[in-house]
Amino acid sequence: MKKLILAAVLSLFAMPLFATYTIFMKDGTVYKATKKWEVRNGQAIVTLENGTTLSFDPRLIDVETTEKQNALGLGDARLITTERAPAQPQNNETPLGSRVRIRPRGSSGEAPTDPSVSAPAFPELDRGILNRFQRAYENMGLFGASITQEGPDELTVRLSANSEDDVFKAISATSVLIDRTPEISKVHLLMATLTGGSAGKFEMTRQDADNLVEKRITWQAYFVQKVIL
């Protein structure tokens, strides 16, 4: 891979603003924005109520639902960045909006076929922790994140990264999140392009995160040393 570009510094907190426009995505995600989106260079530009600016393909917006709901004044004004719309029928395609799942699994990763045998279990993490990860990736412009609990203190994060800058944003965000979340000791970070190609796989430990946050190792060096081929 050619020389990688250092990602922007992760910002997890922003000054909240009151939402005046609700945007519904086709995958069920709902964004609370300050106004209707604008299209620039083929991308929909949305300013969230917390001041964060997002950009994405406007074809992902459920325009009909968005216009109807806002025309009827049904969008609420609660101070949240995103919330789930009613569950949609499942299909075989991976949604492009962020998904958060808590899926406790046994050591084998699968439920036993014999109902008389109980699979090893572990306590579920507080949903606020998973939501914190979800919001952080979205605030960095990384959409399509699927966050799954894989152990008592481990997560697997799958997301789309379509450029070197996206890869480093994901590494940066993950290291800061681990550093600030004592309940998490390891994150399996699996990145892919929208066309299905691998953009990098990592098993980031708390020590890795600490080294990155404290700048004992550069993002470039971490990528070269820790990427799983």
Summary of the structure (lengths in Angstrom):
residues: 229
radius of gyration: 18.7
end to end distance: 12.5
largest distance: 58.3
contacts: 635
relative contact order: 0.14
helix: 25%
strand: 25%
